[in-house]
Amino acid sequence: MALITKFKSGLKRLSPRGVWATALVPDCAREGATAWCDFNDLLTLVSKLFNYFVLLAAPLAAAIIVYGGIVMVTSGTNESKRTEAKGIIGNAVLGLIIVLAAWLVVRTIMVGLKVVPSFIPNFF
């Protein structure tokens, strides 16, 4: 139990409180801001949230794929466990593809609305 407490206190020292929240919240919503939030700030928040969820989905999918690999390796000659492991890995890959496709759609819309910079540099 003491090890868990030390680990949590070490994480608190490494990550200042509210770092993720301040990175997601637009400048107009922070304390002491002089300007009101508008629709563009809302779209910026949505874009940042999608980026944040993609950053969470990738390691989660990797962990699930590793779990499926462990199930497959430990299945031995049990065909039902092997099929279950293939299903776990396939679902993790499919979920990651869906998340990345949703991010691409949202990102394309945000570029079209000129909320975020374009993917491709403008050389012309």
C-alpha positions in Angstrom: 0.0 0.0 0.0 2.9 2.4 0.8 4.3 1.7 -2.7 1.1 2.8 -4.3 1.0 6.0 -2.2 4.6 6.8 -3.2 3.8 6.2 -6.8 0.8 8.6 -6.7 2.7 11.3 -4.9 5.5 11.0 -7.5 3.0 11.4 -10.3 1.6 14.5 -8.6 5.1 16.0 -8.5 5.8 15.2 -12.1 2.5 16.5 -13.5 1.4 19.9 -12.2 -2.3 20.1 -11.4 -4.5 21.1 -14.3 -1.9 20.9 -17.1 -4.3 19.0 -19.4 -7.2 21.2 -18.5 -5.3 24.4 -19.3 -4.2 23.0 -22.6 -7.8 22.1 -23.6 -9.6 25.2 -22.4 -9.5 28.2 -24.8 -7.9 31.4 -23.6 -11.2 33.3 -23.3 -12.5 30.9 -20.6 -9.6 31.2 -18.3 -9.6 33.3 -15.1 -8.9 36.9 -15.8 -9.7 36.8 -19.5 -10.9 40.0 -21.0 -12.6 38.7 -24.1 -15.8 36.6 -24.4 -15.8 33.2 -25.9 -17.3 32.9 -29.4 -18.2 30.1 -31.8 -14.6 29.8 -33.0 -13.5 29.1 -29.4 -16.1 26.3 -29.2 -14.8 24.7 -32.4 -11.2 25.0 -31.1 -12.3 23.2 -27.9 -13.9 20.4 -29.9 -10.8 20.1 -32.1 -8.6 19.9 -29.0 -10.9 17.3 -27.4 -10.8 15.1 -30.5 -7.0 15.3 -30.5 -6.9 14.4 -26.8 -9.2 11.4 -27.4 -7.0 10.1 -30.2 -4.0 10.4 -27.9 -5.8 8.3 -25.4 -7.1 5.8 -27.9 -3.8 4.8 -29.5 -2.1 3.5 -26.3 -5.3 1.9 -25.2 -5.6 0.0 -28.5 -1.9 -1.0 -28.2 -2.6 -2.4 -24.7 -5.6 -4.3 -25.9 -3.6 -5.7 -28.8 -0.9 -6.8 -26.4 -3.5 -8.5 -24.2 -4.9 -10.3 -27.3 -1.4 -11.4 -28.1 -0.9 -12.7 -24.6 -4.1 -14.6 -24.8 -3.1 -16.1 -28.2 0.4 -17.1 -26.9 -1.0 -18.8 -23.8 -3.9 -20.5 -25.7 -1.8 -23.5 -26.7 -3.9 -25.9 -28.7 -7.2 -24.5 -27.4 -8.9 -23.4 -30.6 -11.6 -21.4 -28.9 -9.1 -19.3 -27.0 -7.1 -18.7 -30.2 -10.3 -17.5 -31.9 -11.1 -15.3 -29.0 -7.6 -13.7 -29.1 -8.0 -13.0 -32.9 -11.3 -11.4 -32.1 -9.8 -9.2 -29.4 -7.0 -8.1 -31.7 -9.3 -7.5 -34.6 -11.7 -5.4 -32.6 -8.9 -3.3 -31.2 -7.6 -2.6 -34.7 -11.1 -1.8 -35.9 -11.7 0.5 -33.0 -8.5 2.4 -33.7 -9.4 2.7 -37.4 -12.8 4.1 -36.4 -11.3 6.6 -34.0 -8.7 7.8 -36.6 -11.4 8.1 -39.3 -13.6 10.2 -37.0 -10.5 12.3 -36.2 -9.8 12.8 -39.9 -13.4 13.8 -40.6 -13.5 16.3 -37.7 -10.0 17.6 -38.7 -11.1 18.1 -42.3 -14.2 20.0 -41.2 -12.1 22.2 -38.9 -9.6 23.0 -41.7 -12.6 23.9 -44.0 -13.9 26.2 -41.3 -10.4 27.7 -40.9 -10.3 26.8 -37.1 -7.1 24.9 -37.4 -4.2 25.2 -39.9 -4.3 23.0 -43.0 -2.6 19.7 -43.4 -0.8 20.7 -46.6 1.4 23.8 -46.7 0.3 26.4 -49.2 3.2 26.8 -51.7 1.2 28.8 -54.3 
